[in-house]
Amino acid sequence: MAGGKKTGILLLNLGGPDSLDAVRPFLYNLFSDREIIRLGPAFLQKPLAGLIAALRHTKTESYYRLIGGRSPIREITTAEAEALERRLNAGENGSRFRVFVGMRYWHPLIEETIPAILQEGITRVVAFGLYPHYSVATTGSSLSRLEKVCAGLPLSLFPVKAWYDHPLYIGALAEKIREGLARFGDAEDVHVLFSAHSLPKKFIDEGDPYVRHIEATIAAVSARIGMKYHLSYQSKSGPVKWLEPSTESMLEDLAGRGVRNLLVVPISFVSDHIETLYEIDILYKGMAERLGINLRRAESLNVAPLFIEALADISLKAMKEAGWTA
């Protein structure tokens, strides 16, 4: 099969600043995305994004300093892509697949990756976000950008919009939760807190399936692991109404109920970045200590072998659904 037509797999992610100097332009790119946040009339979107980035970058930089001065998301996503490419090309598959990374808000940007794909002579691409649960703010925004970049180009795209209930993904997540629970040793009454990235509530009111997908993932995991679990939402910003309960309020609630051992599972994140390394590992852990809770975090999936198997299966099934043969 080595001589067959090559297929590209494009892993989409939000990206993150790779240095402290990149924080301000990263924030500008994020707040310039009108599909996830509307800052007044359209002609004011970018000026207001620039103002927000100017006001927020110093505080945000202080968070990145605490985790090494940059986001590790590019290195981790690249490692996931390399592991996936090795898995897809193993055995008789030869070198039929090339796996690429395209970021929404920082390098390598989607608009930088597409020319690289075409340069290799690849004309068909399976694209999916490293966000298992669909939302217009994540998968929707990335696929929308991808479609605009690819308009008029000799490239066939097959997008995968969600994979929140994929059995291998559920298995990989369950594996990390079991490992996390085991680290509590003989401690009794360990609770699990699934902490998902928050969204403005209006997205859900307008039909976004994100919460439904999150709850379906948790139900599938809980069918494999007997546990006491809760769901909360983290990382909200701005004055609009966000999904509730917040992770901060949930920690206070659980402390009030006498919970003393808590495993936090970053349910909507597959790779480590600022929301896991700063928010959970530093901010929420410190808050939990003050509340008398022993908080630990389940490891992110990153390049876990079963997770890479999930990505491979998603890729192959998408290719089959697209009707593409070798």
Beta strands, then each sheet from edge to edge (+ up, - down):
strand 1: 7-13
strand 2: 97-103
strand 3: 124-129
strand 4: 156-160
strand 5: 190-197
strand 6: 228-234
strand 7: 261-265
strand 8: 294-297
sheet 1: 2+ 1+ 3+ 4+
sheet 2: 6+ 5+ 7+ 8+
end
